[in-house]
Amino acid sequence: MLKTFINKELLEIRRDKKLLLSSILLPFILLPLIGVILYASVSAQPPIIAVINNNSANTPYVNIVTSYIKHNGGIVITNSTQNADVVIVFPNEFYQNISNISRQAFVYFYVLISSNQNALDIANNALYTLLLNISNQRIEYLKNLAHVNVTPSSIRNPIYVVLGYRSITGKVVSSGVSQLASFARIIALVLFPSATPVVFYLLEGITGERERKTLESLLATPLSIRSFIISKLFVAIILGIFSSLGDIVGTFFFISLSSYAFNISVSLTFSFLIIIVLVYLISILLTGALSLIFLFIFGGSTRNIQIINFIIISFGMIASFVALFINPSQLTFPLTAIYGIPYVQLSLGLLLYVFGSIRDSIFSLSATMIVSVFLILLVSRYFNSERLLLK
């Protein structure tokens, strides 16, 4: 008897081609896709360091820094700061100060918020190499002198760094904005899985009518198929919003408590809080659109609903990985194709806002919302009674 029942279940699976193909193929597609994105994020975003020299007399010292950067895999640009992770500026008075053994010179050191960490390490090490080089020169000079009135710190520390931060638009920002960018990546990491309850609310709302034997009665009324679908979607979105309230409040508490615990000054503006709420709402709308699309493609059997849920969660995972590892300001073709992956537009839109590219952020969020509404209207139009009744 047991063998007969097992053969029956296996026969049903073999007949359900969509379930069989999706169960086998999806892990082979989605999981390697995450790996490709991570690899591309590293290979397509090499450490870029801009070195600006405001006095030709500084050139020997600038050459020491640029030589170190190039030798350690960094890319040096000298006539622009665009797309640079770190900007090192040798001011006009650098040579005058560094050539006097009793003085300290300084350089400006600007860090692109949420920049390539490797670039930051290379730039710091390059300056440290310059410091050692100058310190050794001063010590050699002192060997030949006696009774020189200099301070030990001017020998040990001939250079000090004036640290600053800038946005991708080139605007100088505070360290709090840099910390906020790190928080934004963490927020994006946990944001998208919170929208997945909409999948259950929507699909159960539609297929549940069939399971309760009430779908045929509803379809026999003057209620149109589109109205039926939209009403279920509307209720699912409302329930999704309520289920996300805890996530939104928890996000705000997380930022506040983290900044207090680590004594970090975070620029938590009202506009940033609004952007977080908008991203949550649009992600819920996008989840509803994706749920309807895959319901239309796969059908509403219990197994297919699990497959749909897996696909949508996988898209959210990809968006979370993108938010953690990719700097949107340095995306170039063909890596810009990741904008076509659901939820990625939202995670990068959130980061773009924090990085200072507000116009691009608003465009990314608005485009996602418009496309989601369009897909909902399009898919609901092609649903018919037969497709709803069939599993």
C-alpha positions in Angstrom: 0.0 0.0 0.0 2.8 2.4 0.9 4.6 1.7 -2.4 1.4 2.3 -4.3 0.9 5.7 -2.6 4.5 6.7 -3.2 4.2 5.8 -6.9 1.0 8.0 -7.0 2.8 11.0 -5.6 5.8 10.5 -8.0 3.4 10.3 -10.9 1.7 13.6 -9.9 5.1 15.3 -9.7 6.1 14.0 -13.1 2.9 15.3 -14.6 3.5 18.8 -13.1 6.2 19.9 -15.5 6.3 23.4 -14.2 6.9 22.3 -10.6 9.6 19.8 -11.7 11.5 22.3 -13.9 11.2 25.2 -11.4 12.4 23.0 -8.5 15.5 21.9 -10.5 16.3 24.9 -12.6 15.7 27.8 -10.2 18.5 27.0 -7.7 20.8 26.6 -10.6 19.9 30.1 -11.9 19.3 32.2 -8.8 22.1 31.1 -6.5 24.8 31.3 -9.1 23.4 34.7 -10.0 24.2 35.9 -6.5 27.8 34.7 -6.9 28.1 36.4 -10.3 26.9 39.7 -8.8 29.4 39.4 -5.9 32.2 38.6 -8.3 31.2 41.4 -10.7 31.0 43.9 -7.8 34.6 43.3 -6.9 36.0 43.0 -10.5 34.0 45.9 -11.9 34.8 48.2 -9.0 38.6 48.5 -8.6 40.0 50.8 -6.0 40.1 54.3 -7.6 42.1 57.0 -5.8 42.4 60.6 -7.0 45.6 62.5 -6.2 45.4 66.2 -6.6 48.6 68.3 -6.6 48.2 72.0 -6.1 51.9 72.8 -6.4 54.5 71.4 -8.9 57.1 71.5 -6.1 55.1 68.7 -4.4 55.7 66.3 -7.3 58.4 64.1 -5.7 56.2 63.4 -2.7 53.1 62.9 -4.9 55.1 60.4 -7.0 55.8 58.3 -3.9 52.1 58.1 -3.1 51.0 57.4 -6.7 53.7 54.8 -7.2 52.6 52.9 -4.0 48.9 53.0 -5.1 49.6 51.7 -8.6 52.0 49.0 -7.3 49.2 47.7 -5.0 46.5 47.4 -7.6 44.9 50.8 -7.2 43.9 53.1 -10.1 45.2 56.7 -9.8 43.5 59.6 -11.4 45.1 63.1 -11.3 42.8 65.5 -13.2 39.4 64.6 -11.7 37.7 63.3 -8.6 34.8 61.8 -10.3 34.1 58.1 -9.3 37.1 58.2 -6.9 36.7 56.3 -3.7 39.4 58.4 -2.0 40.7 61.8 -2.8 44.2 62.9 -1.6 44.9 66.6 -2.0 48.4 68.0 -1.6 47.9 71.7 -0.9 50.0 74.5 -2.2 51.9 75.0 1.0 52.8 71.3 1.4 56.3 71.6 0.0 57.1 74.7 2.1 56.1 72.9 5.3 57.6 69.6 4.5 61.0 71.0 3.5 61.3 72.8 6.8 62.4 70.2 9.4 60.7 72.1 12.3 57.3 72.1 10.6 54.5 69.6 9.9 52.7 69.4 6.5 49.2 68.3 6.0 47.2 66.7 3.2 43.4 66.6 2.6 41.9 63.2 2.7 38.4 62.9 1.4 36.5 59.5 1.6 33.5 58.8 -0.6 30.8 57.6 1.8 30.4 53.8 1.7 33.5 53.6 -0.6 35.6 50.7 -1.6 37.4 49.6 1.6 40.4 48.3 -0.3 40.9 51.8 -1.8 40.8 53.3 1.7 43.4 50.9 3.0 45.7 51.5 0.0 45.4 55.2 0.3 46.2 55.1 4.1 49.2 52.8 3.5 50.4 55.1 0.7 50.4 58.1 3.0 52.1 56.0 5.7 54.8 55.1 3.2 55.3 58.8 2.5 55.5 59.6 6.2 58.2 57.0 6.7 60.1 58.2 3.7 60.1 61.9 4.9 60.8 60.8 8.5 63.9 58.9 7.4 65.1 61.9 5.4 64.8 64.1 8.4 66.6 61.7 10.7 69.5 61.4 8.2 69.7 65.2 8.1 69.9 65.4 11.8 72.8 63.0 11.9 74.9 65.7 10.4 73.8 68.5 12.7 74.1 69.4 16.3 72.0 71.5 18.6 69.1 71.7 16.3 65.9 73.2 17.9 63.2 70.8 16.7 60.4 69.0 18.4 60.4 65.1 18.3 56.8 65.1 16.9 57.9 67.0 13.8 60.4 64.1 13.1 58.1 61.2 14.0 55.0 62.7 12.5 55.9 65.0 9.6 52.4 64.7 8.1 49.0 64.8 9.6 45.8 64.0 7.8 42.7 66.2 7.7 40.0 63.7 7.3 36.8 64.5 5.4 33.9 62.8 3.5 32.2 63.6 0.3 29.1 62.4 -1.5 29.0 61.0 -5.1 28.0 64.5 -6.3 31.3 65.9 -4.9 29.7 67.7 -2.0 31.6 67.6 1.3 29.6 65.9 4.0 30.0 65.0 7.7 31.1 61.7 9.2 27.5 61.2 10.3 26.4 60.9 6.7 29.1 58.2 6.2 27.7 56.3 9.2 24.2 56.7 7.8 25.3 55.1 4.6 26.5 52.0 6.5 23.1 51.9 8.3 21.3 52.2 5.0 23.1 49.0 3.8 22.0 47.2 6.9 18.5 48.4 6.5 18.4 47.2 2.9 19.7 43.8 4.1 16.6 43.2 6.3 14.1 45.2 4.4 13.0 43.0 1.5 12.3 39.7 3.3 9.8 41.6 5.4 7.6 42.2 2.3 7.2 38.5 1.6 4.0 38.0 3.8 2.2 39.7 0.9 2.8 36.6 -1.2 0.9 34.5 1.3 -1.9 37.0 1.8 -2.5 37.5 -1.9 -2.1 33.9 -3.1 -4.1 32.4 -0.2 -6.8 35.0 -0.7 -7.2 33.9 -4.4 -6.6 30.2 -4.1 -8.3 30.0 -0.8 -11.6 30.9 -2.5 -11.2 27.8 -4.7 -10.3 25.6 -1.8 -13.4 26.8 0.1 -15.6 26.1 -2.9 -16.6 29.8 -3.1 -14.7 30.8 -6.2 -17.2 29.6 -8.7 -20.0 31.4 -6.9 -18.0 34.7 -7.0 -17.2 34.3 -10.7 -20.9 33.8 -11.4 -21.7 37.3 -10.0 -21.3 40.5 -12.0 -17.9 41.0 -10.3 -15.3 41.2 -13.1 -12.1 39.1 -12.9 -10.0 42.3 -12.7 -12.0 43.6 -9.8 -11.7 40.3 -8.0 -7.9 40.3 -8.5 -7.5 44.0 -7.6 -9.6 43.6 -4.4 -7.6 40.7 -3.3 -4.4 42.6 -4.0 -5.6 45.7 -2.1 -6.4 43.7 1.0 -3.0 41.9 0.8 -1.2 45.2 0.5 -3.1 46.6 3.5 -2.2 43.5 5.5 1.4 43.7 4.3 1.6 47.3 5.5 0.4 46.3 8.9 2.8 43.5 9.1 5.7 45.8 8.0 4.9 48.4 10.7 6.9 46.5 13.2 9.8 46.4 10.8 9.7 50.1 10.1 9.5 51.0 13.8 12.2 48.5 14.6 14.4 50.0 11.9 14.1 53.5 13.5 14.9 52.1 17.0 17.9 50.2 15.5 19.4 53.4 14.1 18.8 55.4 17.2 20.1 52.8 19.7 23.1 51.9 17.5 24.1 55.5 17.2 23.7 55.9 21.0 25.6 52.7 21.9 28.6 53.4 19.6 28.5 57.2 20.2 28.0 57.9 16.5 26.5 61.1 15.2 24.0 60.0 12.5 22.2 62.5 10.4 18.8 60.9 10.8 16.7 63.4 8.9 12.9 63.4 8.4 13.4 63.0 4.6 15.5 59.9 5.1 12.8 58.4 7.3 10.3 59.1 4.6 12.5 57.4 2.0 12.6 54.3 4.2 8.8 54.2 4.5 8.5 54.7 0.7 10.9 51.9 0.0 8.8 49.6 2.3 5.6 50.5 0.6 6.9 50.2 -2.9 8.5 46.8 -2.1 5.0 45.6 -0.9 3.5 46.8 -4.1 6.2 45.1 -6.2 5.8 41.9 -4.2 2.1 42.0 -5.1 2.9 42.5 -8.8 5.4 39.6 -8.8 3.0 37.3 -7.0 0.3 37.9 -9.6 2.8 37.4 -12.5 4.0 34.1 -11.2 0.5 33.0 -10.2 -0.5 33.6 -13.8 2.5 31.6 -15.1 2.7 28.7 -12.7 -0.9 28.4 -11.5 -2.2 28.2 -7.9 -1.4 24.7 -6.7 0.1 24.4 -3.2 3.4 23.3 -4.6 3.5 26.2 -7.1 2.8 28.7 -4.4 5.8 27.4 -2.5 7.9 27.9 -5.7 6.5 31.4 -6.1 7.5 32.2 -2.6 11.0 30.8 -3.1 11.5 32.9 -6.3 10.4 36.2 -4.6 12.5 35.5 -1.5 15.5 34.8 -3.8 15.0 38.2 -5.5 15.0 39.8 -2.1 18.2 38.0 -1.2 19.9 39.3 -4.3 18.8 42.8 -3.6 20.2 42.5 -0.1 23.6 41.3 -1.3 23.7 44.1 -3.8 23.0 46.6 -1.1 25.9 45.2 1.0 28.6 44.9 -1.7 27.9 47.3 -4.6 28.5 51.1 -4.8 25.8 52.4 -7.1 27.9 55.4 -8.1 30.4 53.1 -9.8 28.0 50.9 -11.7 28.9 50.7 -15.4 27.6 48.5 -18.2 27.1 45.6 -18.2 26.8 45.5 -14.4 24.0 48.1 -14.7 21.8 45.2 -15.9 21.2 44.3 -12.3 18.7 47.1 -12.2 16.4 44.7 -14.1 16.3 42.3 -11.1 13.3 43.0 -8.8 14.0 44.8 -5.6 17.5 45.8 -6.7 16.1 49.2 -7.9 14.8 49.8 -4.4 18.0 48.9 -2.5 20.1 51.0 -4.8 17.6 53.8 -4.7 17.9 53.9 -1.0 21.7 54.0 -1.2 21.7 56.7 -3.9 19.6 58.9 -1.7 22.0 58.5 1.2 25.0 59.0 -1.1 23.6 62.4 -2.2 22.2 61.5 -5.7 18.6 62.4 -4.7 17.4 62.8 -8.3 18.6 59.3 -9.3 17.1 57.8 -6.1 13.6 59.3 -6.8 13.8 58.2 -10.4 14.6 54.6 -9.4 11.8 54.4 -6.8 9.3 56.1 -9.0 10.1 53.9 -12.0 9.7 50.8 -9.8 6.3 51.9 -8.5 5.0 52.8 -12.0 6.2 49.5 -13.5 4.6 47.5 -10.6 1.2 49.2 -11.2 1.5 48.6 -14.9 2.3 44.9 -14.4 -0.6 44.5 -12.0 -3.1 46.0 -14.4 -1.6 44.0 -17.3 -1.7 40.6 -15.6 -5.1 41.1 -14.1 -6.4 41.9 -17.5 -5.4 38.5 -18.9 -6.7 36.4 -16.0 -9.9 34.6 -16.8 -12.3 32.3 -15.1 -10.7 29.2 -16.5 -7.2 30.1 -15.3 -8.5 30.9 -11.8 -10.4 27.7 -11.5 -7.6 25.5 -12.8 -4.8 24.6 -10.4 
